[in-house]
Amino acid sequence: MENIIITPKALCKNNFKEPMKFKNFLTQKPDPNNKILHDLSPSIHMILLLGIFPRDKSKSKKDSLLRRFLCRTVENLIHAFWLYVFVVGSLVVSPLTRHLQTNFTLSLMNMIIAIVHFVLHLKRHKVYSVIRTIEKFYTSATTDAYQPMRNRLIALICGCLLLCFVMIITSLEHLKVAGVLEDYTKDFVFGMNITKEDCKFFDIFPTLFVTTTVIYHHLSPISVSIFICSIHLTFKKSIAKFGERIEKDRLSKCTNIDIYISLYNRMVDVLGEVEDLLSASTFFLYGGLITNQLCVLTQVIANGGILTHPASIMMESMLTVKNFVIFFSITLIGSSVTQETNRVAREIKCLTVESSHDFEKLSILLQNVCSTSASLTAWQMFSLKKNLILTTASVMVSYGMLLVQFSNKTNIY
């Protein structure tokens, strides 16, 4: 006959709710004010600047017909712009259109930014649902109040916008010094300048197009990285609270394996949703940053004479700093999520039970922990997995095309 240990209720006053209320506890709704969603609204507003309009199913039905029409019209215009950017970049990168005089690095990076834009557009329906899922997991894992980071996020965004403004000015000056703006205006559109005599608008349009492209060239990677990092940080907080709860229960010897199984399964499900939303954007953004940096390095080596201008040196230096900061910020924050999941796994492995029934449940939980590899794409980039291979391949292909461009230019002149 098993020994049944009755733990005094006073020892468990900060612990989980009674078993009969277990189902209600796990399925409880988040705060009506949507604290986490409100906390992350600045990063959501950042991707709105890129033309990504997340769909909130709970509110989209209440929108008026005029509002939906205007949003769809603006969205389609921005899609047309990014599609045009992608086509121009493809033509510039292609060896058949090498006669077009434009900035190769700018066009190549903008191609990848356009891909990131369309990837995020396809995932727009999942933004609000993923954030609400994280909030449900947070409220299920702990009763502690959520510590907002909205003010710090707003300060970070303001600083990034100021940095973008400085980089845009230096980039336009760099393109002017390199002769790209003049050549692009001369060869617009694709070498057909007949329309310029008929319409004065085509004298202004190339400059507007290049200016807009340069703005998005610097704003898009920063906005996407802030969006990715903010969701990762919020999810990390939730996992950390789950780990703290297991540790507190283990020390007070007031454990509930049923709740741990449900919470761990929910954590893995939320992790899958976060990966589904962000992994593709992270992958292409990584490839774009590395490729962009290799292009800058090659330009410094091959065109050192042009880069002696102070504006060019400033632009390339700031671009290098921006690329590395974004790359390592996403990597470190993504890996911190993995570290928190590993901490939860370690806490679960330290649990001890007294009854055979709980021991069977703990064995199932341990098997689940050992069989699931909870890791984000940001962490996998430093592992020998397919993401690293694909990223390396994309970088090498882009770098090879860049070398082909320089060799063709040498042969022409």
N, C-alpha and C positions, 0 to 999 in steps of 0.2 A: 504493500500500500504506500502511495506516495505521500511525502511530507508536504503539507500545504503551509506556506508561510504567509501570514497576514501582515501586511505592512500598515502601520498606523496612518491614518488619513492625513495627519499633520505633516508627515514627511513628504507627502505628494501634493501639497497644496499648489505648487507652481508647475505641476506636471500636466499630463494629458487629461482630457475629460473622461468621464465614466464610459465603460464599454458600450452601454446602451445608447450613448450619445455620439459614438464614434463615427457613424455614417453622416450624421448632421454636421459634425465637426470638420470632416474632410470635404464635404460638399458645400460648405458655407460660402456665401457670395462675398466678393470683396467690398470694401467700403463704397457706398454710393457715390462718394466724391471722386472715385478713381484716382487715388493719391499718386500711384506710380505713373499712370498715364498723364496726369497733370504735371508730374515732375519731369517727365521726358518730352513734354510738348515743345521746348525750345529746339531739341534735335530734330523733331518731326517737322517743325517749321523750316529748318535748314534745308531739308530735302524738298520742301515745297518750292524753294527757290530754283531747284533744278528741274521742276516740272513733274515731280513725282507726287501725285495726289492720292494718299492712302484712303481706302474706302472703309468707312465705319458702318458696318451693316446695321447697327442699332440706331443710327441717325440718318443714314442715306435715304431711307424711305420717307422721312419727314421733310426732306429738302424739296423746295419748290421746283417746278418744271423749268423756270427761267434760270435758276441757279445751276441746275444740272446741265442745261444747255450751254451756259457760259463756261462752266468748268470743262466740259467736254471740248468746246471750241478752243480754249486756251491750251488744253492738253494736246490737242491735235496739231496746233501751230508749233508747240515746242517739240513734238515728235518729228514734225517735218524739218525743223532746224537741225535736230540731232541726226536725222537720216541724211540730210545734206552734208553735215560735217563728216559723217562716216564715208559718204561717197567721195567727197573731196580728198579725204585722207587716203582712201583706197587708191585713187588716181595718182596722188603724189607718190605713194609708196611703190606703185607699180612701175617697173622699168620702162614700159611702153610710153609713159607720160612724163619722162624725166625732164623734158624741156620746160615744164611748168616751174617757175621760180617761186618757191615758198619755203617756209621753214620745215625741214623734215621732222625734227624732234617734236615740234608743235603738232603737226598733222598726225604723227604716229601715236602720240599720247592721247589726242582727241578722239582717235578711232576707238581706243580702249575705254575712254570715258563715255563715249556713245554706247558701247556695249554694256557698261555698268548701268547707264541710265535705263536701257531697255530691260535689263535683268531685274532691276528694282521695280520697274513699272509692272512687270509680270507678277511680282510678289506683293503688290500694293494692297491686295485684299487681306494679307496675313499680318500686316503691321500691328493694327489695333488688337487683333485676336491674340497674337503672341504676347504683347505687353499685358493684356488682361490675364492670360494664362500664367505669366510670371507672378502677377499680383495674387492670383488664387493660391499659387504654390507658397508664396510668402506668408499669407494669412493662415494657411494650413500648417506651416512649419513652426510658426512662432506667434506669440501674443504680444510681442514687443512692438512698439510704435515704429513706423517706417521713418528713417532719417533721410530727409530730402536733400538732393544735391542740385536743385533747380538754380539757386543763386550762383553757385560755382560754375554750373553749365552755361548760364547766361554770360558770366564774366569771360569764360573761355571762348565762347562764340564771338563776343565783341573783340577780344584780342585777335582771334583768327581773321575776322573781317578786316581789321586794321592792317594785319599782315598781308592779306590778299590785296588790299588797295595799294600798298607799297610795291608789291610784286607786279601788279598790273602795270603801274607806271614805269617801272624799270624794264619790264618785258617789252612794252610798246617802244620804249626808247632803244632797246637792244635791236628790235626788228627794224626800226628806222635806220639805225647805224649800219645794220647788215644789208640794207637795201631791199628787204623783203616786202615792206609795205608798198614801195614804189613799183617793184616788179609785179606784185600781185595785182595792183590797180591796172597796170599796163596790160597784163595777160588775162584779165577778167572778162568773160567767164570762159574758162578753158581755152584761152587764146582767141576768143571771138569778141572783138571790140567794135563791131559794126553798130551795135545798139547804143553806144555812148553818144554818137552824133545825133541820134533821134530823141534821147531822153537824158536829161541832166541827172536823173535819179541814180543812174548807173555810175556817175562820178562819185557819189557819196556812199552808195551801197557797199562797195568793197571795203572801205575803211570801217563802216559800221559792222560789217560781218567779221572782219579780223578783230576789231575791238571786243565784240561780244564773245568771239571764240576764245580770246585771251582771258577774258573774265572767267568764263566757265572752266578754262584750262586750269586755273589756280583754285577756283572756288569749289569745284566738284569733288576733287580728292579729299579736301579738308572737310566738306560737309558730310560726305559718305563715311569718312573715318570717325567723325564725332557721333554720327548716328549708330555706327557699329559698336563703338566703345561704350556709349551710354547704355545700350541694351545689355552688353556683356557685364558691365559694372553692376547693373540692377540685378541681373541673374546671379552674379557672384555673391551679392548681399544675401539673397534668398538661400543659396546653398550654405553660406557661412552660418546663417541662423539655424538651419537644419543640423549642421555639425555641432554647433554649440548646445543645441537641445539634447542631442544624443549623449554628449559628454556630461551634461548636467544630470541627466537621468541615470547615467551609469554610475556617477559618483554618489548619488543619493539612493542607488539601488532601487529605483522605481521605473523599470523599463516596461515597454509595451511593444512586443515584436510585431503585432498586427499593424500598428500605426507606422512603424518603421518600414515595413514592406510596402504599404500603400504610398508613403511619402517618397520612398526611393524610386518606385516605379513611376510616380508622377514626375520626379526630378529628371529621370531618363527621358520621359515623353516630352517634357518642356525643352530639354537639351536638343532633342531631335527637331522640334519646331524652330528653335533658335538657329540651328544649323541650316535647316531648309530655307529660312529667310535670309541668312547672311553669308552662307559659305560661298555661293557663287560670286557675290559682290566682292567678298574678301579675296577670292582667288584672282579675279581679273584686276582688282586694284593692286594686289601684290605684283602681278606680272607687269602692269603699267608702270609702277614706281621703279622697279628694277630696270625695265627696258629704258625708261626715261633717263635714269641715271647713267646707264651705259652710253646712251646717245650723247648726253652732256659730256661725258668723259672723252668720247671719240671726237666731238667737236672741238674740245680744248686741244687735243693732240693734232688734229688735222687742220684746223682753222685758227691757229694761235694768233695770227695777225689781226683777225677781226675782234677777238676777245681781249684785245689790249685796251679797248674803250672802257672807262669806269662803269658805264651803265651795263655793259655786257658782263663784266666781272661781278658786279653786284647781283645781277639777275641769276647768273649761274651759281653763285655762292648761296643765295637764298633758296634757290631751287633744290640744291643739294641738301641743305639743312631741312627743308620742308619734307623731302622724300624720306629721309632717314627718320625724322621724328614720327611721321605717319606710320611708316613701316614698323618701327619698334614699339610704338604705342599700341597698335592693334595686336602685335605679337605678345607683348607683355601682359596686356589685359586679357587676351584670349587664353594665354597659358595660366593666368591666375585662376580662371574658371576651372581649368583642369586640375590645378592644385587643390582647389576647394573640394572638388568631387573625390579626389584621392584622399583628402582628409576625412571626408564622410565615410569612405570605404574603410579607412584605418579605425575610425571610431566604432564602426559596426563589427569589425573583426575583434575588437576588445570587449565586446559584450559577453556577459555570462548569464546563464539562466539556471534555474533549479529544477523545474519540472520537465519531464520527457516530452510533453506536448509542445512546450515552448522551444525545446531543443530542436524538434523537427522543423518548426517554423524558422528558427534561426539558421538551420542548415540550408533551407530553401533560400533564405535571404542572402546567405554567404555565396551560394552557387550563383545567384543572380548578380551579385556584386562582381564575382570573378569572371562571369561570362560577358559582361557589358564593358566595352571600352568607351567610357564617357570622355571624349576629348573633342575639342573644337578644331575646325580647319586651321585656325591661326596657330594652334600648337602643332598640328600635323605637318605644317610647312617645314619644320625642322626635323621631321622624321623621314625615313626612306620609304615614302609611300607615293601613291600615284599623283597626289597633288603637287609634291615637290618635283617629280619627273615632268609633269605637264607644264609647270611654271618654268622650269629650266629650259624645256623645249621651246616654249613661246619666246623666252628671252633670247635664246641662241638664234632662232629664226629671224627675229627683229634685228638683232645685232648683225647677222649676216646680210640682211637686206640693206642695212645702213652702209656696210662696207662696199656692197655692190654699187650703191649710189655714189660714193666717193670715187670708186674706180672708174665709173662711167663719166663722171665730171672731169676726171683727169684726162680720159681719152678724148673727150670733146674739145678741151682746151689745148 
